[in-house]
Amino acid sequence: MNDDRREFLKSTGIYIMLTGAASLAWDHLLAGEPEKAPNYKMMNHWWAMAIDIEKCIGCGNCVRACKTENGVPLEPFFFRTWVERYHIPEGDMEHPEVDSPNGGYDGFPEKYSPGDGSKNFFVPKMCNQCSHSPCTQVCPVGATFETPDGAVLVDSKYCLGCRYCVQACPYGCRFINPKTHTADKCTLCYHRITKGLTTACCEACPTGARKLADLKDPKDPIHEFLRTHKVQVLKPQMATGSKTYYNGLDGSVR
Amino acid sequence: MERFKDKEHLVRMAVLFLGAIGIFVVARALMVPKDFGTYGHYRGNALAEVASRPIAYAGRKACEDCHGDIVATRKASKHEKIACEACHGALAQHALSDDPGANKPPRPDAKTLCLVCHLENVAKPKGFPQVNPQDHGDGGPCATCHKPHHPEVS
């Protein structure tokens, strides 16, 4: 009997100590470090993006705005966001024809004729700001990470340029910046959203096809958007925890 | 009775190990940045570094603070919801400068500007107003009939 009581007290003591330690650590985490941007509380935000395919007109404003805002190299193949055009011949969902001339930077010259029975639409693509992102999991040095407010960022001072993350992203959203030779990607305009501005692509979108969303803000229209639209994320089978919600996403979109 | 006979072997090994561990601990303390691990397995200051990038697009509010007349013109028009910089381009340099008048942006080229959005394309949503410039309005400049800030023909 004595032995049991001793065991019980011992394990209880350990649990109490562990819980105390965990709650201390949690408090520290919740308090966060004093953010550099004034009035921005990291713990009050959980950023996401809503994209309405039914509103996208393929003008390429987002692509141009992104490159201007973020200094992305102008050559093709370097995009933080780009627009794809899908052309689905009648009834053949398995074989969509996808093109993205210069990422949509110069718009989309008409290529298909109306009335040929095909389905045509634009799909804006960008980093999906996954909450279980494969790209951050493979980084060998901790140079890419999910921030506590839900953006996936790259620490270009720490990045080795090993390209693991470029291969790990199932959405093809990363590239090696030809100037810095480090991994580069959409930051969800982290320098803008921490100052209370929207992203450059959302600012430039004329139809409101893209909307930056803060899932922790109860007043954000995203909640109504998610409630009233049939939304889907890209490649849900990859379980990436994507936070880019598409309305009107066709099953043929890869 | 001597329990361990040649214990100086063990002591030597222990000293070696302790030395190696010491070197590792010191080297690690020197090489790992102080801010590593603030939020997770990464440099905490990297967030502030990414956030410190200067902005290029000033944001709609900055424009509307000064250009109230344009806000009034655009009221209730089909273009009301479009942010200014969607057509006028990135204007933080103009908006944030001490003398915005000296940093005036160029006027957008109306000949190409309208067609960026309104050129006919089968992939555009059906309800979106699209034109073929050859057979719309005699191929004349759009602004003859449509004012960009209030495009409805009155």
Interface residues (C-beta under 8 A of the other chain):
Chain A: L29 G32 E33 E35 K36 A37 M42 E54 K55 C56 I57 G58 C59 G60 N61 A65 T68 E69 N70 R85 Y86 H87 G107 F108 E110 Y112 S113 P114 S118 N120 F121 F122 G142 A143 T144 F145 E146 T147 P148 L153 V154 D155 K157 Y158 T187 Y190 H191 R192 T194 K195 L197 T198 A200 E203 A204 C205 P206 T207 G208
Chain B: F36 T38 Y39 G40 H41 Y42 R43 G44 A46 L47 A48 E49 V50 A51 S52 R53 P54 I55 A56 Y57 G59 R60 K81 I82 A83 E85 A86 C87 G89 A90 V116 C117 L119 E120 N121 V122 A123 K124 P125 F128
